Structures are given as structure tokens and as C-alpha cells.
Amino acid sequence: MSTMSFAYAGLIGGMSSVFAQQTVPLCQPPTAGEYLLLVVSPTADNQKQLRSALPPELKTINCKYLNETVTRIGGFNKIDDANRWARYVSNIVGLSAIITTRPTTPDVQPQPQPQQQAQLQQPQQTVNYNPQALGEGYAVLVDYYNRPELVNSVQQVVGGNVGFVSYGQRPYLLAVYTTNQTEAYNTLQKLNNGGFVASIVDSRKVILLRSTVRL
């Protein structure tokens, strides 16, 4: 009886170890001035295919980003390099990628913890509430944290109106929605140079809440 108990305990311990290994950690943010590539890869086959297509010198890790399993590829100091690998992944592997960055001289508050996100203030809206999914293309999102006054600053950088969207169940300012990849990456670089935390994402996964916002 004692032997069976030990065997059962060993089996449970082994299963617990397997489950622990399968736990996907949260993605670490990019360092200051780094462009980070996050490839949406929810299945083991996706991850295996991606690893086989990438050179070994590119460091990859599987992690969670906005409730999605992604492969984190870091170490890019230039947006052109991140852009090139994003196109490569899309064309060769057929997986969509998110590019995000952190400004070298950040002037925004640290990212709020999940329990604080529900308390984020929403910028004043200028149109009626009519949520709808964006179409195919690229969306450049800005994390505005708890500072609606960033709307005017983002407008100055992009030279136009700023929208309000939801992505991964979190609110963002929509700096640009476009089907022009060059325009999207140029906007991301402008925002990064202006000290904003911005990302390029697949616009089909973005829900437009307001087409225009103002203070």
C-alpha cells in the first residue's frame, strides 16, 4: 500500500512538473530604444515552424502578450530591421507579427497593473458610440495610460485626428490605421522619437470605439 502511495505521488508530481513547464510567462517589455517583434504563435506547430525558419542567432522565447501566445524576438535597434523580419515571418511562415518599442527617454508613466486598468480615464469623445472592427491593414496604437491629455500630443506628432480603440481588451489611442506598411512604420518611428510607447498590430484585431477623440 505504501509503495502504491509513493508511486501515485510520483505520478502526480510528474504531471505537476509537466503542467508547470507548459505555463507560458508574460512577455518582458522592450528595453529603451529596442524594437521588439512579437509573432502570434498560439500552437506548438506554429512555434516549431517559426523556430525552423529563423536563424539561431535570433533569440526567441514563447510568452503571453494581451492574452495571446506569441514568440518574442528582441534585440533590434532599428525599425527597418524589425520591419524586415516581420515581413519575412509573414511571407515565409504565414504568421502575423506585432512590433512594439519603448522610447529612449520615456516621459510617460509606468504601465498600470491589470487591476488598475479598469480605472483608466477615457478621453472625451466627439462621435456617438459605435464599436466596430477595423478592416485589413495596420493599426498604430499608443498606450496613453491614465493621461487623456496625451491626445493632443499624439495629434501633433501624427498631424491629424486620433481615434480610440480596444485591443486585447485594453484601451489605446489609435494614431494611424492604414493599409500602407511604410506609413505605419514611419508613424511608429515618429511616436517613438516623441517619447510615446507605441505598437503596430494587425488592424483586424482592433475594435474601433471612437473615430475621433479630443480633450
LINNOR-V986172 format. One record per run of one state. SS is the DSSP state (hx for helix, st for strand, lp for the rest). FROM is the first residue (numbers start at 1). TO is the last residue. If there is no record, write none. Layout:
ss:SS from:FROM to:TO
ss:SS from:FROM to:TO
This chain:
ss:lp from:1 to:1
ss:hx from:2 to:22
ss:lp from:23 to:25
ss:st from:26 to:26
ss:lp from:27 to:34
ss:st from:35 to:40
ss:lp from:41 to:43
ss:hx from:44 to:53
ss:lp from:54 to:59
ss:st from:60 to:65
ss:lp from:66 to:67
ss:st from:68 to:76
ss:lp from:77 to:78
ss:hx from:79 to:93
ss:lp from:94 to:96
ss:st from:97 to:101
ss:lp from:102 to:113
ss:hx from:114 to:119
ss:lp from:120 to:124
ss:st from:125 to:125
ss:lp from:126 to:131
ss:st from:132 to:133
ss:lp from:134 to:137
ss:st from:138 to:142
ss:lp from:143 to:149
ss:hx from:150 to:158
ss:lp from:159 to:162
ss:st from:163 to:167
ss:lp from:168 to:169
ss:st from:170 to:178
ss:lp from:179 to:180
ss:hx from:181 to:193
ss:lp from:194 to:197
ss:st from:198 to:202
ss:hx from:203 to:205
ss:lp from:206 to:206
ss:st from:207 to:210
ss:lp from:211 to:212
ss:st from:213 to:213
ss:lp from:214 to:215
